[in-house]
Amino acid sequence: MTPPDRPPGPPVEPPGDEPGVEPPEVEPPRPAGVEAGGIEADAGRWRKVVFDAVVEGNSVTVTLLAFVAAIVVGGLLIAFTDPVVLPKFGHFFSAPGGALGAAWSSASGAYTAMFRGSIVDIHTVSAAFHGGSITAVFEPLSETLVNATPLILAGLAVMLPFRCGLFNIGGTGQFIGGAVVAGWIGFAVQLPPVIHVVVAIAGGLAGGAVCGWLVGFLRARTGANEVIVTIMFNYVAQFLLLYLLGTHAFRRPKRIDPISRVVHGTARLPHLLGGTLRVNFGFVLAIGAAVAVSWIIKRSTLGFEFRTIGANPDAARAAGMNVERGYIVVMLVAGALAGLAGAAVVLGTDYSLTPGIYGTYGFDAITVALLGRGTALGVVLASLLFGALHAGGVQMQAATQTPIDIVIVIQALIVLFIAAPPLVRTMFRLRGQRSGPERRAALKVVGA
Amino acid sequence: MKLELRGITKRFGSVVANDHIDLTVEPGQIHALLGENGAGKSTLMNILYGLTRPDEGEILIDGSPVDFSRPKDAIAAGIGMVHQHFMLVPVFTVAENVVLGDERTRSFGRLGFGLLDRRRARQDVLRVSTQFGLAVDPDALVENLPVGIQQRVEIIKALLRDATLLILDEPTAVLTPGETEDLFAVMRSLKASGHSLVFITHKLNEVQKMADTITVIRQGKVVGTMAPTASDEELAARMVGRAVRLAPEKAAAKLGDVVLSVEGLTVLDDLGNTAVKGVSFDIKAGEILGIAGVQGNGQTELCEALVGLRPVIDGRFSVRGRDLTNRATREILHSGVGYVPEDRQAEGLVTEFTVAENLALDRYDQAPYSKGLALDLDVMDTAAGEQVKQFDIRTESIRTPASSLSGGNQQKVVVARELSRTIGLLIASQPTRGVDVGSIEFVHRRIVEVRNQGSAVLLVSTELDEIAALADRIAVMYEGEVVAMRSPDVTREELGLLMAGAGTGEKAAPAGAPA
């Protein structure tokens, strides 16, 4: 017998008693002593908040509006840091139109350039109709995809452990691990064409996996906090890379700066749209990885285990799951994904190792995972957005002298707005979009 | 204060939470509001406290109608509420919490601002606490206080705002038996001083003990007003809407071979103290061994050790002759042990997961639930659908997150999961804690069924009623030891004494021997 009259839609949120389906009953609190658990408990609470933010996430609306808000604020910043615009505001009261017009044209000019650099430039389209180059039309998109590729992979490497309750800040280190192994196989080993690139990619996966496994192992066996371990490993990896680039095995002959030898043609990832466009098979690998991760999370026993451990490790243990093994396996897979990102960069676009090859991928990956709301599809979409911002940023700087740093500012603003959903809701006067934790808190107050 | 509610109706969409409820609380009376979870008690009280407005009906205080649009109005009219979940600031002192929202200040002349009058706050707390026997230190930090004392702070808070009618929403749900007695003493002294009390609960014995009048609510309607002399069965039947068998019918135990054999088991607690001290007992097929004891005497650690969640320091245990000491939880569960953990939300369920996922929690990696790495979601759903029906789990669908189920239905999910495997031994720890009467009855019946089918059952409970109703043999645990083994016809008084440590001198009778 189920309660017959549950409202079909959610017209009103009943604040408590409602036959049958009730608000979560809160168990009797544990004795007061346990509450004052100190740092451990604080860390746990903090972890829970982050976990909720990522996995339960915000509504799609809030995510999109956060993006809009970031673009608007970013536009204001572009306008008001423009050396052409600022003096005009000195005459704001005598000629307000001039000042506002300049501000508008500065911001819109920057964003238009960004669009041209990341999606499509209308001039190249018309040129193509008049006998110009067709590849030029696709160049911005190609750049966007190239930028998105390592972000997707590294983003997955953050998102997957999130689902298992681990915070993988070690994308950078695992990326380097993958890049070093893949790169070394690429330039130091001679193999037939197809086999060479496959082996190099496998090496990249393995290199990252080892770095990830180590973190999982330390967490599982010693309880070492993975956040601290991964951050420290990032430094180890960065300096190890620098050291390796100075060794005979890596350094490019006749160069004094730290740069490795060049990856053989046989180990390079094939281009997807002809030789001049940089988009390569790495993007296909990234999409494939996203599909695989999505399958793991939703439809595999392994993912079921990860999600259980992430949501409630005690229940996982009581149900007979091996929580420690789960931590190790998820970090191994995450490391492999980040390593693949490194391989995709060194075999797909850079063709050699440099001290800065890891860029900001490791940290952008965290942002992407946050923005992607804990799903593989979300990570792909967020990575495409960030890829476009980066690709467009280059064009913007070239065309309008707006510093490319503004791209980072916009990224940061998106994260800020995502992290503060009430702010976005207030700004756009949204109602009733309360996310899980807040709603629960609200129910509590009503005495449910 | 005399309070009357007349024809209160509240709808949420098509759901009628309160349907023309009439209720009269006489001055100086303890009026119990009895009903299962979800019957509409809390909605009614939220209306009374100004948190929600009724669609129809009126509230009268001493004969004149009032209209509360927010809690402040209700407080001004002399209504105080002690919520089930306390509204206290943990890092503030008792005195600070009590004046919160109603801070009295010492002002400086006409400056219009002032300082918080802490001395006065402390004095107020002391005055009220001595007047009503609510002993509490006004300077203690709330976070350092046990739950029972925190509740007192809430009561003091209401009294200091001159409440003459106090609503206590499930006040005993979070209390230990001792704290409950203290609370009852406070309630009596409040009543003696002319306060009216509305006491919301679903525990029958408390109602019989404390109430002057009992109003039973079911599905949003008042289904009866009863005197505290009504029997358990009458109250439960009114509350649930059908006859309820509080103690399940139980044929004499048909004992088989020994299933669980525990020898000299020693286990540590989280702090490294010895929580279980060389405990030995056997349970035979077709037998329920009840472990009685006050919470925290090693029962939790014992159960955790038996399912491999806590290392065994010394001794051993075997299930059907197979030594499982310190084996992995998975191995123990797979060798036919069902485990209902004591805290369903902390260990029994993943509340974010759907009902279907929770029902597969310890089986997801076995055929037919999975093939290799791939989960078979269809099998999972079909099995969940059957179990929901079979175990009468009231949920909108199998895709509803477990968190939106009531406590009783959450517990049924755990029980359904553990009992739909083939098991030779069931370890059930506090299987009906915080669960409504209907679900208690159901869970009890299932446990007896498992026993009748020839499984051994280890039942840990702090509720003597539960132990008395189910156990074929009762072991009393005190400070980590089994201090006595008794047959179920032992008197309550004797059990109570044993639980309090009176049997420490007596060494545990040899396992299986009648006491």
Interface residues (C-beta under 8 A of the other chain):
Chain A: M1 T2 P3 D5 R6 P7 G9 P11 V12 E13 P14 P15 G16 D17 E18 P19 G20 V21 E22 P23 P24 E25 V26 E27 P28 P29 P31 A32 E35 A36 E56 R299 S300 T301 L302 G303 F304 E305 R307 T308 A311 N312 D314 A315 A316 R317 A318 A319 G320 M321 N322 K444 V445 V446 G447 A448
Chain B: F12 G13 S14 V15 V16 A17 N37 G38 A39 G40 K41 S42 T43 L44 M45 N46 Y49 L51 T52 M81 H83 Q84 H85 M87 P90 E143 N144 L145 P146 V147 Q150 D169 A173 V174 Q219 G220 V307 L309 A328 T329 R330 E331 I332 L333 H334 Y339 P341 D343 R344 Q345 A346 E347 G348 L349 V350 T351 E352 F353 E357 A360 L361 D362 Y364 D365 S370 L373 A374 L375 L377 D392 R394 T395 E396 T400 S403 S404 L405 S406 G407 Q410 G434
